Amino acid sequence: MTSHFAQTHLPEWRLDDLYAGRDDPRIEADIEAARAANAELTALKGQFLAQANDARRLGELLDRGITLYEQATNGLWAVGAYASLATSTAREDANWARFEADLRARSAQIGAESLFFALELNQLSDVQITQAYQAHPPAARWQPWMRRVRASRPHELTPDLEHLLIDRGPAVASWSRLHDETLARLRVKVGNRSLTLSEALNGLSDPDASKRARAAKGLATALEAETPVLALVLNTLAFEKLVEDRWRHYPGPAASRHLANEVDADAVEALEAAVVDAYPKVSHRYYQLKARHLGLEALDYWDRNAPLETAKPRLYDWDQARSLVLSSFSALSPRFSETAQTFFTQPWIDARPRAGKQSGAYSHPVTAPHHPYVFMNYMGERRDVLTLAHELGHAVHQTLCSPLGTLLADTPLTLAETASIFGEGLVFEQLLAAAPTSERLGLLAGQIEDGLNTVVRQIAFHRFETRFHLARQQGELSAEAIGGLWLEVMGESLGPAVRLNAGYESYWAYVSHFIHSPFYVYAYAFGDLLVRGLMEKRREDPVGFAPLYEAMLSAGGTRTYVEALAPFGLNPREKAFWAAGMGQLERLVDAFEALIST
């Protein structure tokens, strides 16, 4: 629901340091500059293989070629980012939708011309590349990018087929656009009010149980009406993925995401197993305790995140949220706070909810030569303060690694979530430390629920995606069948103390990650449990931790997750590592039980 402070005082970003509007001549200038860099790169076609045995010349070609590729990437990504950012606040404006779609198509056409580049690089042997680095040392700085490109060697198609997939990309992306525009137009009837998706989801944490129920049932009704369209979108994109995965010989539907994340499938399976093993001790037990504390036999699904107090939740105005985030970041390192401060003094945050603005939150890095932008819908509640900290954690991370350049700064999802979740943790520590005794139970419950939503819920989402994509191999699933899978998986994670009432079977439909980034969601659990390990290291040695952490973030995508965590003595390949993180959550549930039993 709408918060009681003036939303008109919340910031809206200005994008004119990117471009001043759809007709800004800088857009065409940047597209043409990208086209020119791409054409210069294309002129090198064939030379990488022709010079493969001349180590010095190959090293020079590698350095020049990747530099040109990055220049083209910067131009195309900048205009793409502008289109995405502007359209995300105007999802009901057909002009912005067409602009974004047209730019995506043009960028894909230009990018397709350099398709040969990765294919040709992957025909070189490891020995030839190593000798090229040695003979021309400037080329060696691109090793991390080359490692990621060459990881896809077993899954590459012929140049013509790769080109076809790029050319078809904008058409496939139109299905994602249909999903976004459908949810942006969604209106949830709650009494005599008509709420956006963000406002309805916010209503699920209202302190008034009757208002939570009305918001939940209204949302269920609104989503159910759209599930035929949203199920078609999900089925179509899953089939597109299935076909491409088959041609690329991926062993499973999540394999391409693991490859992009530079993470071993075994590590993700160990993570999933550790979380699922902990369901009874953590999520099932917590919801049983919460129901008991509220005097209920079981929780309705809309009570899962219900505040323990029936009074109106404390609201934080924008200045209070800013102060909390900056002081928390400063406790870690002045540089973190100073970097975050820039986003408040500059018009780089869009926080005001409004009609046509899509739901959710993100920090968009744009490209290394530009600054990130932060997007959210600020309602003034505690979780909104934590969301602000989360996205500013991303923004600080993106800023710290930007000197590496766009290609090397690009961070795999398994590490990209660490700074954001760490930022949340820092702010929560301050909220808990400042809370009077009367508020500590509610804050502890909030901390547990945030952990459950980030770890248990996201692993449940991952398991839902896995089951859906496997079932899709046998044919299209109806909205009812998708809802059945959803109830099955969410019921496993929530346990017997949460009733999945009628209507909940449609709630899969608003999770945009299933559409935009298949199998993204496990990265949240991965990042959360990594952060729990990192925060333990910080508690052991706060002074020594900060420079190591800053170095990890500043390294961007130049280190694998194993390399990044080695300086802290952490080994994420072991199931015991993930189980230890779940053990921390279990101890929080122990503390909750002790408080409600006194």
N, C-alpha and C positions, 0 to 999 in steps of 0.2 A: 504494500500500500504506500501511498505517497507520504513522505515524512513531514513533520510539522515545522520544519525550518524552510526558509525561502529558497526554493530551488533556482530561482532566477539569479541568485548570487553564486551559483556554481559555475566553474569555468567551462568555456567552450573553446576548442582549439582554433587557431588560425593556420591555414595551410599555405598562406601566400609566400612563405619562404621556400616552399616547394614550387608551387605554381599559383597564379592569381585566379585562375578559373579554367573552364573547359577550353576557352579560346586563347589562353596564354600562348604567345608564340614560342616561349621556351619549351613547351611540350614538343612541338615539331622539331625544334633545334636539337633537343636531346635525343629524340628518336633518330634523326638523321646522323647525329654523332655516333650513336650506337650502330647504325647501319654501316657507317664508314669504317669503324673499328672492326666490325664483323667482316666487311669486305676485305680489309687488309689481312685479317686472319685467314679468310678463305683463300687468299692468294698463296698461302703457304701450304695448301693442300698437296699432299704427296711428298713434301720435302722431309717430313719427320722420318718417314720410312727410307727415303732415298739417302739420308744422311745418318742412318742409324748406326753405322760403324765408324763414324767420325765423331768421337766423343765430345770434342770441344765445340764443333759446329752444332751437334745435336743439343748440347747444353744451352747454347745461345738461342737456338730455335725454341726450345722449351720455355725459356725465360720470356722471350718476345711473344710467343703464342699465348701463354697464359695471361700475360699482362694485357694483351689485346682482348682476350676473352673477358677479363675482369672489367675493362673499360666498356665493352658492349653490355655486359651484365648491369653495370651501374646505371647506364642510361635507360635500359628497358625496365629495370626494377624500380627506378625512381618514378617513372610515369605510371607504372602499374600500382605502386604503393599509393600514389596520389589518388588514382581512380578508386582504389579499394577504401581508403580512408574517407574520402568525400562521400562515397556511396553508402558507407556504413551508417551515416547519420541521416540518410535520405532514401531509405529503402522503398518508399512509396512514390518516388520521383522517377518516371519512365525515362527522362532525359539522362539522368545520371546512370541508370541501368544500361542504357544503350551505349553511353560513353565508355563505361567499364568494359562491356562486352566487345566493343569495337577495338579498344586498345589491346585487350587480351589477344584478339585475333591477329592484329598487326604485329604484336611482339612475338607471337608464336611463329609467324611467317618469317620474320627476320632471324629469330633464333634458330630456325630449322636449317638455315644456310651454313651454320657452323657445326652441324651435327657430326660431320666427318671427324671433328677434332678429337673427341673422346674415343671414338672408334679407332682412329689411327694411333692414338697414344697407347691404346690397349693391345695393339699388335706388336709393340716394342717388348723386348725381353727385360726382365728385372736387371740382368747384368748390364745391358745397354743403358738403362736409365741410371743405374748407380755410377757407371763410368762417366756419364754426361754430367752428373752432379759434381764429381771429383774434378773433371776437366774445366768446368765453368761454374765455380762455387755460387754465384748469384742465383743460379737455377735451383739450388738446394733448398731455398726458403719455401718452395712450393711443394715440398715433400708431403705434408699432411693432406693437401688438396689432391695430389696425385694418388695418395693411398686410398682416398675415398672414391676417386674415379675408377681406379683399377679394381676395387672390390666388386664392381659390377660386371667384370669381364665374363664370368660364366653365364650371365643372363642377358647378354646383348643380342640384338637381332641384326638382320642385314641393314645396311644404310637405308634402303628404300622403305623397309618396314618401320624403322625408327622415324623416318621422315613422315610417313603416313600417320603415326601416332601423334606426332607433334601437330600436324595439320588438323587432326581431329580433336585436339585438346580443347579449343574454344567451344565446340559443339557439346562435348561431354560436360564442360564446366557450366553450360546452361542449365543442366539439371540441378547443380548446386545453387544456382541463382534462383531457380523455381522454389527450392526449399527455403532459402532466405527470405524471399519476397512473401511466400505464404505465411511464414511465422511473423514477419514484420506487420502484415495486415491482420493478424489474429487479434480478435477482441474477445475478452473473457467477461461474460455477464455475471456480475455479483450483485444481487439486489438490483438497485436502479443505477448501478455504476457499470461503466464499460472500461475494462483495464487492458493494458498491453501485457504481453507475455512477461516482461520483467516485473511489472507491478503485481501480477498474479502470483508469480513465484515468490516474490517478497512477502505476499500475504500468507504463505505457508508457515512463516515464523511469527505470525501475529500472536501476542500473548493471550488473546481471546480465542478460546477453543472453537466457538461457534463461527467466528470469522475465518479461522483456518479451514474449517470444514467447508464453508461456502466458497472460499477461494479455490480449494482443491477440487470440489465438485464442478465448479464453473470452468476450471481449467480442463478437467477431464472431458466435459461436454464439448468445449471448443476444440480440443485436440482430436477427439473422436470424429468430429465433422470433417477434419482435414486428413485423417489417416489414409483414405484411399489415394490421395495425391502423394502424401509423404511416403507411403509404402511403395508406390510406383517409383518414386525417386530413389529410395534405398535399394530396391530390387534392381533397377537399371544400372546404377553405379556399381553395385556388387557384381553384376554380370560383366560389365566392362572390365572390372578388376580381375574377375575370374578368367576371362579370355586372355588378357595380357599376361597374367601370372602363368597361365598354361604355356603360352608361347615362349615365355622367358625361363621356363623350367624351375619356377620357385617351388620348394617342397611343401609350402603351406601358405594360407592367406596372410599370415603376419610376417612372412619371411622378408618381403621387400622393406617393411618398416624396420625390422631388425638390422638389415643391411644399411639403410639410411642412417640409423642411430649408431652404427658401428658397435653393436652390442651382440653378444652371443645369445642364440636362442636358449641355450642351457641356463644362462643367467636369468633370463625372463621367466623360464619355467621354474627355476628355484625360487624366484620372487613370488610367483603365483602360488606355488605350493606352500610356502611359508605363511602367506596371508590366509589362504583357505584353511590350513591347519589351525590357524588361530581364530577362525570364526567363532567357535563355541566359547572360547575364553575371553574374547574381546567384544565383538559386536553383539552376539546373542545375549551374553551376560549383561552388557551395559543396558540394552533395551529392556531386559527383564527388571533390572534395578530401577530404571527410570519409570517404568510403568508402576512398579510398587510404590515408589516415592510419590507419584501423582495419584495414588489410590485407585489405579486401574488394573484390570486383569490383563489387558494387552493394550498396546498403542495402535490407533488408527495410523495409516501411513502419513497422514498430514500432521500427526503429533511427533513424528520422528525427530524433528529439529525444534520442537516447541520449547520456548523458554520455561524455566522452572517456576518463575514468578508470574503472577497474573497481571502485575502492574505493567504499564507501558514501558517498553524497553528504553534504556537510556539512549538518547540521540546525541550524536557528535556533529557539530557544525563543521564546515570545511576548514576553518582555521584550527580547530581542535584536532582534526584528523591530520592536518599538515604538521602540527607541532609534535604529535605522537610519533609520526613516521620519522621525522627528521631527528628527534632526540634519540629514538631507538637506533637509527642508523649510525648516529654519532658515537654511541656507546661501543659499536664495533670498530669504526674507523672514521676519522674526520673526512676522509676522501669520499666515503660512501654518502655521508650526509651532504657534503658540498655538491656532489654530482646530482643527488636527488633534488636539492634546493633549486637548481636551475630549471627544473620542470615546473616549479611553482611560479618562478619569476618570469618565465617565458610562456607564451600561449601554446603549450605543447600537450595539454591535458584536456580531454573532452569528458566531463563528468555529469553534465545535466541531462537527466532523462527527458525525453520528449517524443511525441508521435513521429513515427517514421524511422526512429533510431532503432537499430537492431539491439537485441539483448546481448548479455555477456560482457567480457572484459578482455583486453589484450594490450600488449606493448609491441608496436610495429617498429622494427629496426630500420626500415627503408633501405638504405645502403650505408656503407662505412663513411662516405663523405658527408652524409646528412645525420641529423640527430633523430632519435626515436620519437614516436608519439604514443601517448597513453590514452586508452579508451576504456570507459566504464560507465555504469549507471549508478550514481551515488544516491543512496536513500537515507544515509545518516546513521545506520545501525552499526553495531560493532563489527559485523562481518564485512560491511562496506569499507570500514577503516582497514581491515585486514586485506581486503581485495586491493585497496590502494597501495598498501605496502607490498603486496605480491607483484603487482604490475610495475611499481617503481623498482623493485628488486630486479626484474627483467631489464628495465630501462638502464639502470646502473651497470648491469652486466654488459648490455649491448654497447654502452658508451665506453666502458673500460677496454673492451676488445676491439673497438673500431679502428685504432691505429694499425691493426694487422691488415686492413683492407677487407673488402666485402667477402672474398672467397675464403680467407683464412679465419675471419671472425665468425663465420657461420658455424653455429654450435649444435651438435646432435641433441635431440630432445632429451636424452637421458641425463645430460649435463645442463641443458638450457633451463630446466625447472629448479635447479638447486638454489640459485640466487633469489628467485621469487619466493620459494617456500621458506628460505632462511629469513627473508625480510618479514614475512608473516610471523615467524617465530619470535623475532626480536621485539616486534610490537606487542605480541601477546604477553611476553615476559613483563613488559612495562605495565600493561593493563592489569595483570595479576598482582604485581608488586604494589600498585597504587590502590587496589580495591579494598574497601572495608570488609571486615569479616563477614558481614551479612551478604555480600555479593560474591564471595569466593566460591560457594557451591555452584552458582550459576555460571561463573567463569570457567570453573573446572569442567562442568558439563559441556560448555562451549568448546573448550580445548579438545575434549574427547571427541565430540561430534565433528569438529573440523578434521581431526585425524581420521575418523571413520569415513568421512566424505572424500578425503583425499586418497586414502589407501584402500580401505575395504570396498567402498562404492566404485572406485575406478577399476579395481581388479574385477569386480562384478561386471562392470561395463565391458571390460576386455573379454571376459568369458562369454558374455552375451554376443559380442561381435564374432567371436570364434565360432560359436554354435550357429549363429545366423549364416555366416559365410560358408560354413560346411554344409548346412542345409540347402543353401542357394545352389550348390553344385547339382542338386537333384531337380531343381526347378524353382519357379517363382513362388514366393510365400505370400499368402494373403495378409492383410493387416491383422486379422484375428490370429493367424499362426505366429506372426511376429510378436504379437502381444502375449501369446502363450509362452514363447521362449523367454520374454522379458520377465513375466511373473515367476517362472521357474528359477531363473538365475538370481533375481533380486530376492526371492524368498529364501534361497540358500544362504545369501549373505546377511540378511536381516534377522532371520531366525523366527521362532514361534511366537515371540512377544510382539511382533508387528503384524497387524492385519492388513493385507493388500486388498482393500475394499474395491468394489466395482468401480471402474473408471481408471484405475491405476494401470491397466493393461495398455493404455494409450500413451503413457508418459515417455516411452522410448522416443516418441516422435519429435520432441523438442531438443534432443541432444545433438547439437550440430557437428560434434567431432565425428560421429558416425558417417557423416556426409563429406565433410571437408578433409578430414585426416584419418582415414581408417587405421585403427590400431595405435592411434596416438595416445590413448588414455592411460596405458600402463606407465607412461613416462611420469605421470603425476605421482603414482605410488612409488616408482623407482626413485624419483627426486625426493619425496617426503622421507623415505626411510634412509636415503643417503644423508639428508640434512640432519636427521636424528643422530646419525653417527658423527657428523661434523660438529654438531652442537655439543656433543659429549667431549670432543677434542678441544673445543673452545673453553668449556668449563674447566678442563684440566690445565690449560695454559692460555689465558686470554691474550696476553701480550705476544706470545710466539705464534698464535693462531692467525692473527689479522694479516700479516704479510704473506703467509702461505695461502690464505684464502683469496687475497687480492691477486696473487700470482696465478691461481687456478682460474679465476674469472677472466683475467687479462689474456690468458692463453687461448680463449675462444675455442675454435675447433681444431687447434693444432695438436691436442693431446686426446688420446682415447680415454674412456671413462676409467679404465684400469690405471693408465699412466697418471691421470689427473688426481686420483685418490691415493696413489702410492706414497706421496710425501706425508700423508696423515696416518699411514700405517693401516689403511682400510683395504679389505679385499672383497669386492662385491661379487666375485664369482662363487662364493661359498654360501650355501643356504643358511648357515648359521649367522651370517652377517644380517640377512633379512629377518631372520627369526629374532635376533637381538632387538631390532627396531620394533617389531611387534611386541616384544617383551616390555618395552617402554610404554607402549599404549596400554598393555595389561596392568602395569603398575599404576597408571592413572585411573583405571577402573577400580583398582584396589582402594585408592585414595577416595574415590567417589563413594564407594560402599561404606568406607569407614566414617565419612562425614554424615551420610544419611542414616547411619545406625546409631549415632550418638544422641 
